[in-house]
Amino acid sequence: MDFNVKKLASDAGVFFTRAVQFTEEKLGQAEKTELDPHLENLIARADCTKNWTEKILRQTEVLLQPNPIDHTGARIEEFIYDKLEKKLPSRTTNAELLGQYMLDAASEFGSDTPYGSTLITVGEYQKRLGTAEREFLQTSATMFLTPLRNFLEGDWRTISKERRLLENRRLDLDICKARLKKAKQSEAKAAAAPDFQETRPRNYVLSASASALLSEEVDKAEHELRVAQTEFDRQAEVTRLLLEGIGSTHLNHQRCLQDFAEAQATFYAQCHHYMHELQRELGRSANAVSAQRQSAVCPGPVSATFPSGPRSPGTVVPTASSDKPQTLAMEQTQLPVTGTRKAKVLYDYDAHDSSELSLLADELITVYTVPGMDPDWLVGERGNEKGKVPVTYLELLS
């Protein structure tokens, strides 16, 4: 118990002495040992890295989880599962929840009704968008957010601890320098005092004893200064090695940033693909409904196509069902081509009718466009096969 009390008193004394030295330095009343310029640059670079890493991490979390309340709840849940050493369950995204609500509503209104079937179509694609978003969030958290947090909660804490220790070693060194300077000044002042050897022998003995004590004090201060200098140099080297590791941290964060951008590009490409498919599905449904309404309101001119009365010789009956497609096919083949390019297929695609061309992922085809064609489509050729292909399924090559 006595040892602990003595140690506590000693630590308190050291802390007080350092606080006095730090205050006098701030007031300009004490000298301060300056660090090596290279070490100062490393410290400034490390502080800059820490500050910007915190800002990037915080804003990325806001980007991935815009709602502050949801973000706070997600962080608390993640913290709890991390402490329990359990895997964090995947969270349902808002798009998935919206899609499920649409599917539930369709079952209430009837899936065979126009509104119900549309709800089912949109709901399924919303769930696909939500699944893609959930995968993007998981990938971003694993490949980008986690390395940034590991740096702030691991490497930076170690660096901060060693920097605080270096600052204490510097304060101890400056304290020792001040003690030595004060001891030398006292010794010089005593040496310059009047000599009482002839008139007062007793004072001479006392002066000699005081001089010996001052000399001993100087030797002690020099020894403490050498020890403090050695500890300061050793701690400065340890801190320098840790700070030089910031370069490796930058390389690691650079790779993580590239992975994040790739995951983001994949996510947006999936969203564009799903929305394009959704528009096609809704357009096809709208065309089917429109065709049904037209057939119900205006039935086909059967009498005009097939007259009931006898025909006179030489009468020509129009056959629109056979001649019109041939005319359209001839017009399409005679349209000028703007220019052919090679394209790589990104996803498999099944043709919906004879005018489209089925695709296989990673194959190379020749594509071109014709005037007046929908910009979301191109004409694709593979050997003797030719048909329309969606642009979102292709990567155009130079």
C-alpha positions in Angstrom: 0.0 0.0 0.0 2.9 2.4 0.9 4.5 1.6 -2.5 1.3 2.5 -4.4 0.9 5.8 -2.4 4.5 6.7 -3.1 4.1 5.9 -6.8 0.9 7.9 -6.9 2.6 10.9 -5.3 5.6 10.5 -7.7 3.3 10.4 -10.8 1.4 13.4 -9.5 4.7 15.3 -9.1 5.8 14.4 -12.6 2.4 15.5 -14.0 2.6 18.8 -12.1 6.2 19.5 -13.3 5.2 18.7 -16.9 2.2 21.0 -16.6 4.4 23.9 -15.3 6.9 23.3 -18.2 4.1 23.2 -20.8 2.5 26.4 -19.4 5.8 28.3 -19.3 6.5 27.3 -22.9 3.1 28.6 -24.0 3.8 31.9 -22.2 7.3 32.1 -23.8 9.0 31.8 -20.4 10.8 28.5 -21.1 12.7 27.1 -24.0 11.2 24.3 -26.1 13.0 21.5 -27.9 11.9 21.5 -31.5 11.3 18.3 -33.3 13.1 17.2 -36.5 11.6 18.8 -39.6 11.0 15.4 -41.2 9.1 14.3 -38.1 7.1 17.5 -38.0 6.0 16.9 -41.6 5.0 13.3 -40.8 2.9 14.5 -37.9 1.2 17.1 -40.0 0.5 14.5 -42.7 -0.9 12.1 -40.2 -3.2 14.7 -38.7 -4.5 15.6 -42.2 -5.1 11.9 -43.0 -7.0 11.4 -39.7 -9.2 14.5 -40.2 -10.1 13.7 -43.8 -10.7 10.1 -43.1 -13.2 11.0 -40.4 -15.0 13.3 -42.8 -15.1 10.9 -45.7 -16.3 8.0 -43.4 -19.0 10.2 -41.9 -20.3 11.5 -45.3 -20.2 8.0 -46.8 -22.3 6.7 -44.0 -24.8 9.5 -44.6 -24.8 8.7 -48.4 -25.5 5.0 -47.7 -27.9 5.6 -44.9 -29.5 9.1 -45.4 -31.9 9.0 -42.4 -30.0 10.0 -39.3 -32.3 8.0 -37.0 -31.9 4.8 -39.1 -28.1 5.5 -39.2 -27.9 5.7 -35.5 -29.9 2.6 -35.0 -27.8 0.7 -37.5 -24.6 1.8 -35.8 -25.9 0.7 -32.4 -27.1 -2.6 -33.8 -23.7 -3.2 -35.5 -21.9 -2.3 -32.2 -24.0 -4.8 -30.2 -23.5 -7.7 -32.7 -19.8 -6.9 -32.8 -19.5 -7.1 -29.0 -21.5 -10.4 -29.0 -19.2 -11.7 -31.8 -22.3 -12.5 -34.0 -22.9 -11.9 -37.6 -25.0 -8.8 -38.3 -28.3 -9.8 -40.0 -29.1 -8.2 -43.4 -31.5 -5.3 -43.1 -34.5 -5.0 -45.4 -34.2 -2.0 -47.7 -37.0 0.5 -48.3 -37.3 -0.6 -51.9 -37.8 -4.2 -50.8 -40.4 -3.1 -48.3 -42.2 -1.1 -51.0 -42.2 -4.0 -53.4 -43.6 -6.3 -50.8 -46.4 -3.8 -50.0 -47.2 -3.7 -53.7 -47.4 -7.4 -54.0 -49.6 -7.6 -50.9 -51.9 -5.0 -52.4 -52.1 -6.9 -55.7 -53.3 -10.0 -53.9 -56.1 -7.8 -52.3 -57.2 -6.2 -55.6 -56.8 -9.3 -57.6 -53.8 -10.3 -59.7 -55.9 -10.7 -62.8 -57.1 -7.1 -62.8 -55.1 -4.5 -64.8 -54.2 -2.6 -61.6 -53.3 -5.8 -59.8 -51.0 -7.0 -62.6 -49.3 -3.7 -62.8 -48.7 -3.7 -59.0 -47.2 -7.1 -59.3 -44.9 -6.0 -62.1 -43.7 -2.8 -60.4 -43.5 -4.6 -57.0 -41.2 -7.3 -58.3 -38.8 -4.8 -59.9 -38.8 -2.7 -56.7 -37.8 -5.8 -54.8 -35.0 -6.4 -57.3 -33.8 -2.8 -56.8 -33.9 -3.3 -53.1 -31.9 -6.5 -53.3 -29.3 -4.7 -55.4 -29.2 -1.8 -53.0 -28.7 -4.2 -50.0 -25.9 -6.0 -51.8 -24.3 -2.6 -52.6 -24.6 -1.5 -48.9 -23.0 -4.7 -47.7 -20.2 -4.5 -50.2 -19.5 -0.9 -49.4 -19.4 -1.5 -45.7 -17.0 -4.4 -46.0 -14.7 -3.1 -48.7 -14.7 0.7 -47.8 -16.2 1.7 -44.5 -14.6 -1.1 -42.4 -11.0 -0.3 -43.5 -11.5 3.4 -42.7 -12.9 2.5 -39.2 -10.1 0.1 -38.6 -7.6 2.9 -39.3 -9.3 5.4 -36.9 -10.0 2.9 -34.2 -6.7 0.9 -34.5 -3.7 2.4 -36.1 -4.6 6.0 -35.3 -5.1 5.2 -31.6 -1.6 3.6 -31.5 -0.1 6.6 -33.2 -1.8 9.0 -30.8 -0.6 7.1 -27.8 3.0 7.2 -29.0 2.7 10.9 -29.9 1.5 11.7 -26.4 4.4 9.6 -25.0 6.8 11.6 -27.3 5.4 14.9 -26.0 6.0 13.7 -22.4 9.5 12.7 -23.2 10.1 16.1 -24.8 8.7 17.9 -21.7 11.0 15.8 -19.5 14.0 16.6 -21.7 13.2 20.4 -21.4 12.8 20.1 -17.7 16.2 18.4 -17.4 17.7 21.1 -19.6 16.2 23.8 -17.3 17.5 22.1 -14.2 21.0 21.8 -15.6 21.0 25.4 -16.7 19.8 26.5 -13.2 22.4 24.3 -11.5 25.3 25.7 -13.6 24.1 29.3 -12.9 24.1 28.6 -9.2 27.6 27.0 -9.4 29.0 30.0 -11.4 27.4 32.4 -8.9 29.0 30.6 -6.0 32.4 30.6 -7.7 32.2 34.3 -8.2 31.4 35.0 -4.5 34.1 36.8 -2.3 36.7 34.4 -0.7 36.7 34.5 3.1 39.7 32.2 3.4 42.0 34.7 5.3 39.5 36.5 7.6 36.9 33.8 8.3 38.1 30.2 8.1 34.8 28.7 9.1 33.0 30.5 6.2 35.6 29.1 3.9 34.8 25.6 5.0 31.1 26.2 4.5 31.8 27.7 1.1 33.8 24.7 0.0 31.0 22.4 1.2 28.4 24.4 -0.7 30.5 24.3 -3.8 30.8 20.6 -3.6 27.1 20.3 -3.3 26.5 22.5 -6.3 29.0 20.5 -8.3 27.3 17.3 -7.3 23.9 18.9 -8.3 25.4 19.8 -11.7 26.6 16.2 -12.2 23.2 14.8 -11.3 21.4 17.2 -13.7 23.8 16.2 -16.5 23.1 12.6 -15.9 19.4 13.1 -15.9 19.7 15.1 -19.1 21.6 12.3 -20.8 18.9 9.8 -19.7 16.1 12.1 -20.8 17.8 12.7 -24.2 18.2 8.9 -24.8 14.5 8.3 -24.0 13.4 11.2 -26.1 15.5 10.0 -29.1 14.2 6.4 -28.7 10.6 7.6 -28.6 11.1 9.9 -31.5 12.3 7.0 -33.6 9.4 4.8 -32.6 6.9 7.6 -33.5 8.7 8.3 -36.8 8.4 4.6 -37.9 4.6 4.6 -37.1 4.0 7.9 -38.9 5.9 6.7 -42.0 3.3 3.8 -42.1 0.7 6.5 -43.2 2.0 6.0 -46.7 0.8 2.3 -46.6 -2.5 3.5 -45.2 -3.0 5.8 -48.2 -2.3 2.9 -50.6 -4.8 0.7 -48.7 -7.5 3.4 -48.7 -6.8 4.0 -52.4 -7.6 0.3 -53.2 -10.7 0.5 -51.0 -11.8 3.6 -52.8 -11.5 1.9 -56.2 -13.5 -1.1 -54.9 -16.2 1.3 -53.6 -16.4 3.1 -57.0 -16.7 -0.3 -58.8 -19.5 -1.4 -56.4 -21.3 1.9 -56.9 -21.0 1.6 -60.7 -22.3 -2.0 -60.6 -25.2 -0.9 -58.5 -26.2 2.0 -60.7 -25.9 -0.3 -63.8 -28.2 -2.8 -62.2 -30.7 0.0 -61.4 -30.6 1.3 -64.9 -31.1 -2.2 -66.3 -34.0 -3.0 -64.0 -35.8 0.3 -64.7 -35.3 -0.1 -68.4 -36.8 -3.6 -68.2 -39.7 -2.2 -66.0 -40.5 0.4 -68.6 -40.6 -2.2 -71.3 -42.9 -4.4 -69.3 -45.2 -1.5 -68.5 -45.2 -0.4 -72.2 -46.0 -3.9 -73.4 -48.9 -4.1 -70.9 -50.2 -0.7 -72.0 -50.0 -1.7 -75.6 -51.9 -5.0 -74.9 -54.6 -3.1 -73.0 -54.9 -0.5 -75.8 -55.1 -3.2 -78.5 -57.9 -4.9 -76.5 -59.8 -1.7 -76.3 -59.5 -1.0 -80.0 -60.6 -4.5 -80.9 -63.6 -4.2 -78.6 -64.7 -0.8 -79.9 -63.8 -1.0 -83.6 -64.0 -4.6 -84.9 -62.0 -5.4 -88.0 -63.5 -4.6 -91.5 -64.4 -8.2 -92.4 -66.8 -7.2 -95.2 -64.2 -5.0 -96.8 -61.6 -7.7 -96.8 -63.8 -10.5 -97.7 -66.9 -9.2 -99.7 -69.9 -11.4 -99.4 -71.1 -10.8 -102.9 -69.8 -12.5 -106.1 -66.8 -10.7 -107.6 -66.5 -9.8 -111.2 -63.6 -11.1 -113.2 -60.4 -9.1 -112.8 -61.4 -7.8 -109.4 -58.3 -7.6 -107.1 -58.8 -8.2 -103.4 -56.3 -6.4 -101.2 -54.3 -8.6 -98.9 -53.0 -6.2 -96.4 -52.0 -8.9 -93.9 -49.4 -10.3 -96.4 -48.2 -7.3 -98.4 -47.7 -4.8 -95.5 -45.1 -6.7 -93.6 -43.1 -7.3 -96.8 -43.2 -3.6 -97.5 -42.0 -2.7 -94.0 -39.3 -5.3 -94.2 -38.1 -3.8 -97.5 -38.2 -0.3 -96.1 -36.1 -1.4 -93.1 -33.5 -3.1 -95.2 -33.2 0.0 -97.4 -32.6 2.5 -94.5 -29.0 3.8 -94.5 -26.7 2.5 -91.8 -24.8 5.1 -89.8 -21.7 3.1 -88.9 -20.9 -0.3 -87.4 -19.1 -0.9 -84.1 -18.1 -3.9 -82.0 -19.9 -4.4 -78.7 -19.5 -6.7 -75.8 -22.6 -8.3 -74.3 -22.9 -7.7 -70.5 -25.9 -9.8 -69.7 -27.9 -12.6 -71.2 -31.0 -11.4 -73.1 -33.9 -13.4 -74.5 -35.6 -11.9 -77.6 -39.3 -11.2 -77.0 -40.2 -11.4 -80.7 -38.7 -12.1 -84.1 -37.5 -8.5 -84.6 -35.1 -8.9 -81.6 -31.8 -10.8 -81.3 -31.1 -13.0 -78.3 -27.7 -12.4 -76.6 -25.3 -14.3 -74.5 -23.1 -12.6 -71.9 -19.4 -11.9 -72.9 -20.0 -12.5 -76.6 -18.9 -9.9 -79.2 -21.4 -8.7 -81.8 -21.5 -6.0 -84.5 -24.0 -3.2 -83.9 -25.2 -0.1 -85.8 -28.2 2.2 -85.8 -30.5 3.5 -88.5 -32.2 6.9 -88.8 -35.4 7.3 -86.8 -34.6 4.3 -84.5 -35.2 4.4 -80.8 -32.0 5.5 -79.1 -32.3 2.8 -76.5 -31.9 0.2 -79.2 -29.4 -0.8 -81.8 -29.3 -3.3 -84.6 -27.1 -6.2 -83.8 -25.5 -8.8 -86.1 -24.0 -12.2 -85.3 -23.1 -14.1 -88.4 -26.3 -14.4 -90.4 -28.5 -13.4 -87.5 -29.7 -9.9 -87.1 -32.2 -8.1 -84.9 -32.7 -5.3 -82.4 -30.7 -5.4 -79.1 -31.1 -3.1 -76.0 -28.2 -0.6 -75.5 -28.1 -1.3 -71.7 -27.0 -4.9 -72.3 -23.9 -3.8 -74.3 -20.5 -2.3 -73.7 -19.6 -0.4 -76.9 -15.9 -1.0 -78.0 -13.8 1.5 -79.9 
